[in-house]
Amino acid sequence: MSFPTIQDDLVSVPFHIEKAPSNYKKLVQALKKNQKEIFNAEVDFYRKILDLQIQHQNNVNKILDDRAAIVNGEREVTAEECIEEAISNMSVEEQEKLFQGAPTDEKGIKGFWLRVLQGFSETAERISERDEPILEQLKDIKLSLFNNGEKDQGFVLSFIFGENEYFEETELVKTYKTSYYPEEGDEYWLFDGNHIVSVESSKITWKSGKNPLIARQGKDASLEETSSFFEYFMVAIDINDCADDEDRETAFVDFELAQLFRDEIIPRATLMYTGEYIGDENLEMYDEGEEESDEDEEN
């Protein structure tokens, strides 16, 4: 998914067209019409793909709701459900050792989503120490997709917290509107498939003294802004209103993170919690570490 952008050099006429016979230029006009037909076929393709994705996500969400019920202790698990290894590739002795220790009366898994987010490099680097107790309250991250016609497609990420001591809202929402239609005007010819249109974010109403983005650096010091995972909910951009490249880059980075939530974090959360899922970003870091280790051994 990409941002269409106007290239300054597109306004110049290529030398081979400028000097070509006039009948060549007629053929170019016909080819441009042909290109429109290709775009129309691609629009139909992306529409069908999105409809299929929506159908798939609706089915998967029923399973994800059951996962949330287990994580939050809303139901007991049965013996028939507990047949998989807790951690793969462990010996029988290691598995038995893993289950040693007294059980707790607590239901569910406390801090499940915090551990998930800390186990993925792209989200872990955004989490500050002040964020941790807040993210321990995170009960679920839900995904829904929608397709209401031209420039009104996309997906919604819902971060479910419930009643908590940090902010008034019980749910924080990010909405990403996309379009699989070409842009109007000159940007029409820059069509590159499904692209982002806008990003909308919930406003967080922090309770007194609970905002992790503001910290007092000492008893008598003034308040200072700090980095936080919750900066993610400060990004709200309409791509068509982006006046400069910096805004577009902010939207692009935000959307990349949203895609990670959609495509990896939500569907693979259990494996991130167990440490068995590496992911594309973490795999790159792992490969770089392996290369550095090999170089050290050679030296």
Secondary structure, 3 states (H helix, E strand, C coil): CCCCCCCHHHHCCCHHHHCCCHHHHHHHHHHHHHHHHHHHHHHHHHHHHHHHHHHHHHHHHHHHHHHHHHHCCCCCCCHHHCCCCCCCCCCHHHHHHHCCCCCCCCCCCCCHHHHHHHCCHHHHCCCCCCCHHHHCCCCEEEEEEEECCCCCEEEEEEEECCCCCCECCCEEEEEEEEECCCCCHHHHHHCCCCEEEEEEECCCCECCCCCCCEEECCCCCCEEECCCHHHHHHCCEEHHHCCCHHHHHHHHHHHHHHHHHHHHHCCCHHHHHHCCCCHHHHHHHHHHHHHHHHHHHHC
